[in-house]
Amino acid sequence: MITVTIERQSAVDLRIVSFAIEGHAKFAKPGKDIVCAGVSAVSVGTVNAIEELAGLVLPASMKSGWLRSDIPTTADAVSNEKAQLLLEGMIVQLNSIAASYGKFVQLRQQFRE
């Protein structure tokens, strides 16, 4: 199963401060697993979009079945807002995958404070 953990600053300040994606869906054989491919495309695409569109370089760690990133904040409020919007879009997309393949993908949210 793929577990997606979204960490928000607090229940009041809902800013996303980090995310982690761990595991393998095991929906199909490696190389044919559409669930793993979908989650990978959405998550890696989001990291790339944040770098390209918001100008923030995410300190992301990635290996097979694992992607984690802390979200830096900068003095540039516009870049921070763009990054947050792209991250919220990632959550919507991952929830869409989980709605169809919930046995293979689980999302959870937690608060730092």
N, C-alpha and C positions, 0 to 999 in steps of 0.2 A: 504494500500500500504506500502511496505517496502522502506524506503529511506536510501541509503548508502551515507554518506558524507566522502570523503577523503580529508584531509587537507595536503597540501604540503608546504614546507618551503617558496618557492617563485617561480615565473615564470622562474627564472634562476636556482635556486637550487631546483630540483624537488623531493628532499627527502620527504618521507611521514613522517609527524610528529604526526598525529593522525587519527583515523577513528571512525565513529559512525554509527551504524545500528539501525534504529528505525522503529517500526510499525509491522503490521501483513499483510501478503499478502491477506488473505481472498479469496484465490483461491478455497479452500474447507473447510469443517468443521475441527475444531481443532483435531489434531491427524491423519488427512488424507491429510493435506495440504503439497503437495510435494514441493511447492515453498518455503514455510517457512522452511521446513526440509532441502532443498538444501542450502539455504542461511545460516542457522544455522550451518550445517555441514562444509561448506567452511570457515566461519568466526571463529568458535570455533576451528576447525582443524588448522587454520593458527596461532592462538594464541598459541596453544599447540606445533605446529611445531617450532615456534620461540623460545619458551622456551627450547625445546628438542635439536634442531639443531644449534641454534645460541647462546644458553646459556644466553639469555636475558629474564628476568622475566618482562612481561608487566603488568603495573598497569591497569588491566581491570576491568570494572564494568559491571555486567550482571544481568538482570532480564528479566521477560517475555516481549518479544518484544523489547529488548533494549540491546545493547552491545556497549561499548565505551572503547577506549584505547588510551593513549598517548604513543608514541614510544620513549623510552629513548635512548640516545646516550652514548656510553662508549668510553674509550680510546682505546678499541680494535676494530680497523678498520675492521677486518675480520668478527667479530660478527655483526657489524653494516651493512656491505654489505650483509651478509646472511639474516638478518632480512628484509632489503629492498627488496631483491629478493623474499623472501617468501610473502611479502606484495603485490608486483607487481603481483605475481602469484594469490593471492587472488582476485585482481581486474580483472584479465583475466577471472577467473572462475565466478565471479559475473556478469561480462559483458556477458558471455555466457548464464547465466540464464536469464538475462534481455533481451537478444536477442530473446529468445523463449517466455518469459513471461513478456514483457515490461509493460503490463497493471498493473502488480503487483509488479514490482521492478524497482526502479529508482536510478541511480548512478549520483552523482555530485561531482565535485572537486572544491576546493577553495584553495587560497593561504594565508598563515599567514601574509606575508609581501606584 
